[in-house]
Amino acid sequence: MSSTSTTPAVALDASGLGKRYGRRADAALDDCSFRLPAGRISALVGPNGAGKSTLLALAAGLLRPTAGTLTVLGGAPGEFRDRVAFLAQNKPLYPQLTIADTLRMGAELNPARWDAPYAARIVEEGSLKPGQKIRGLSGGQRTRVALALALGKRPDLMLLDEPLADLDPLARHELMGTLMADAAERGTTVLMSSHIVSELADACDHLLLLGRGRIRLGGGIDDLLTAHTLVTGRGTPADLAPHTVVESRAAGRGLTALIRRDGPVDGGWATEEPSLEELLLAHLRSPDAPALLTPSTTATSVEVQA
């Protein structure tokens, strides 16, 4: 099927997606089901080994699933390769090429959509010279060139695996601003894995929390924060029994808990909306907590769990 400029309402749609490396290995993904609405800037988070890199590689068409289905921009992974940009953790570039050669290669591989002035500008903003060879660049400089390749392609979907981890704070802020401005201007869908919570809170409007091979939290960040309440008081976990308790911890002589409310909270508790960091840490510390996917993120065959 030839590519099309029409972008579907759902950028990624996974149903029962599974990936296993070898017969005896644990599944990297296991019955993973979710939808990523088009136009969202989504953070993909989870502990090491949760399957984040595997999910991104499957979406890029570099791996094949061992179970379930995955559609990307309405087609099979890899079908619309000219509309998808993938930046892996190791930022693979040809070390013997110069920066100019690398950008020229990007133009030749993406003749229909390549934006040469835009790619060149991203490189120039890092004070890099076209004649520099990739092998002589620092890790952060290689990241800048790799992002120039990805953004110069003008994709409809960007898949980024820890894209800015090796950048200093200033360069990270600058490149994240470039990435977000591009997404806002063009309506690009972004799925970005990162361990830097402050980076996610400032840049992303959607969240996918991956754990044990499945999506455990999925939806707009504001919606997910609103669905949770941080309570503090002198009660016990049993006093919160009407609600779904994600995590509870002793706090001085009292208790602090993250809950999903089922009705009003007893007046003996002080309540507030959690921060994104508090939400993520509580769910990461409590891998057995019930999953929650908002309606826009719930796959067709999956019911919202509360």
Residue pairs with C-beta under 8 A, 6 or more apart in sequence:
1 75
1 79
3 79
3 80
3 82
3 83
4 80
7 38
7 73
7 156
7 187
7 189
8 38
8 73
8 74
9 37
9 38
10 35
10 36
10 37
10 38
10 71
10 74
11 36
11 37
11 38
11 39
11 40
11 72
11 73
11 156
11 157
11 189
11 191
12 34
12 35
12 36
12 59
12 70
12 71
12 72
12 157
12 191
13 35
13 36
13 69
13 70
13 71
13 299
13 300
14 32
14 33
14 34
14 35
14 68
14 69
14 70
14 299
15 33
15 68
15 69
15 70
15 299
15 300
15 301
15 302
16 31
16 32
16 33
16 67
16 68
16 69
16 301
17 29
17 31
17 32
17 33
17 55
17 58
17 65
17 67
17 68
17 69
17 70
18 27
18 29
18 30
18 31
18 32
18 65
18 66
18 67
18 68
18 213
19 27
19 28
19 29
19 51
19 54
19 58
19 63
19 65
19 66
19 67
20 26
20 27
20 28
20 66
20 67
21 28
27 66
27 213
28 51
28 54
28 213
29 51
29 54
29 55
29 58
29 65
29 213
29 214
30 212
30 213
30 214
31 67
31 68
31 213
31 214
32 51
32 55
32 68
32 210
32 213
32 214
32 215
33 68
33 214
33 215
33 298
33 299
33 301
33 302
34 208
34 215
34 218
34 293
34 297
34 298
34 299
34 302
35 296
35 297
35 298
35 299
36 42
36 189
36 191
36 206
36 208
36 297
37 189
37 206
37 296
37 297
38 156
38 187
38 189
39 187
39 188
39 189
40 189
40 190
40 205
40 206
40 220
41 180
41 183
41 189
41 190
41 192
41 203
41 204
41 205
41 206
42 189
42 190
42 191
42 192
42 204
42 205
42 206
42 207
42 208
43 192
43 193
43 194
43 200
43 203
43 204
43 206
43 207
43 208
43 221
44 52
44 55
44 56
44 191
44 192
44 193
44 194
44 208
44 210
45 52
45 193
45 194
45 195
45 200
45 207
45 208
45 209
45 210
45 280
46 52
46 209
46 210
46 211
46 284
47 211
47 284
50 210
50 211
50 212
50 213
51 210
51 213
52 161
52 193
52 210
53 88
53 89
53 161
53 193
54 63
55 210
56 86
56 88
56 159
56 160
56 161
56 191
56 193
57 63
57 86
57 88
58 64
58 65
58 70
58 77
59 70
59 72
59 77
59 84
59 86
59 157
59 159
59 191
60 77
60 78
60 84
60 86
60 159
61 72
61 76
61 77
61 78
61 79
61 81
61 84
62 86
70 77
71 77
72 78
72 79
72 80
72 84
72 157
73 79
73 80
73 83
73 84
73 156
73 157
74 80
80 156
82 110
82 112
82 113
82 153
83 113
83 155
83 156
83 157
84 155
84 156
84 157
84 158
84 159
85 149
85 150
85 151
85 153
85 155
85 157
85 158
85 159
86 150
86 158
86 159
86 160
86 161
87 146
87 147
87 150
87 158
87 159
87 160
87 161
87 163
88 161
89 161
89 162
89 165
91 139
91 142
91 143
91 146
92 146
93 102
93 134
93 142
93 145
93 146
93 149
94 101
94 102
94 105
94 134
95 133
95 134
95 135
96 133
96 134
96 135
97 105
97 133
97 134
98 130
98 131
98 132
98 133
98 134
99 123
99 128
99 129
99 130
99 131
99 132
99 133
99 134
99 145
100 130
100 131
102 134
102 145
102 149
103 116
103 119
103 120
103 123
103 130
103 148
103 149
103 152
106 114
106 119
106 148
106 149
106 152
106 153
107 114
107 116
107 152
110 152
110 153
113 153
113 154
113 155
114 152
114 153
114 154
115 152
115 154
116 152
118 151
118 152
118 154
119 148
119 149
119 151
119 152
120 148
122 144
122 147
122 148
122 151
122 152
122 175
122 178
123 130
123 144
123 145
123 148
125 174
125 178
126 141
126 144
126 171
128 137
128 141
128 144
128 145
134 142
134 145
137 145
139 166
140 166
140 167
140 168
140 171
143 163
143 164
143 166
143 167
143 175
144 167
144 171
144 175
147 163
147 175
147 178
147 179
150 158
150 160
151 158
151 178
151 179
151 182
154 186
155 188
156 188
156 189
157 188
157 189
157 190
157 191
158 179
158 183
158 188
158 189
158 190
158 191
158 192
159 191
160 179
160 190
160 191
160 192
160 193
161 193
162 193
162 194
162 195
163 179
163 192
163 194
164 171
164 172
164 175
164 176
164 194
164 196
164 199
165 194
165 195
165 196
167 175
172 199
176 199
176 202
176 203
179 190
179 203
180 203
182 188
183 189
183 190
190 204
191 208
192 200
192 203
192 204
194 200
197 276
197 277
197 280
198 277
200 207
200 276
201 221
201 275
201 276
201 277
204 221
205 220
205 221
205 222
206 219
206 220
206 221
206 297
207 217
207 218
207 219
207 220
207 221
207 224
207 276
208 215
208 217
208 218
208 297
209 215
209 216
209 217
209 218
209 280
209 283
209 284
210 216
211 283
211 284
211 287
212 287
214 291
215 291
215 293
215 297
216 283
216 287
216 289
216 291
216 292
217 224
217 279
217 283
217 291
217 292
217 293
218 292
218 293
218 294
218 297
218 298
219 292
219 293
219 294
219 296
219 297
220 294
220 296
221 276
223 294
224 279
224 292
224 294
225 273
225 274
225 275
225 276
225 279
226 273
227 260
227 292
227 294
228 246
228 258
228 259
228 260
228 273
228 274
228 279
229 258
229 259
229 260
229 261
229 265
229 271
229 272
229 273
229 274
230 256
230 257
230 258
230 271
230 272
230 273
230 274
230 278
231 240
231 256
231 257
231 258
231 259
231 265
231 269
231 270
231 271
232 251
232 254
232 255
232 256
232 257
232 269
232 270
233 239
233 254
233 255
233 268
233 269
233 270
234 253
234 254
234 255
234 268
235 254
235 255
235 266
235 268
235 269
236 255
237 245
237 248
237 255
237 257
239 266
239 268
240 248
240 257
240 259
242 262
242 263
243 259
243 260
243 261
243 262
243 263
243 265
244 259
244 260
244 262
244 289
244 290
244 306
245 257
245 258
245 259
246 257
246 258
246 259
246 260
246 282
246 283
246 286
246 289
247 257
247 258
247 282
247 283
247 285
247 286
247 289
248 255
248 256
248 257
248 258
249 255
249 256
249 257
250 256
258 274
258 278
258 279
258 282
259 265
260 292
260 306
265 271
274 282
282 289
283 289
290 305
290 306
291 305
292 304
292 305
292 306
293 302
293 304
293 305
294 304
295 304
298 304
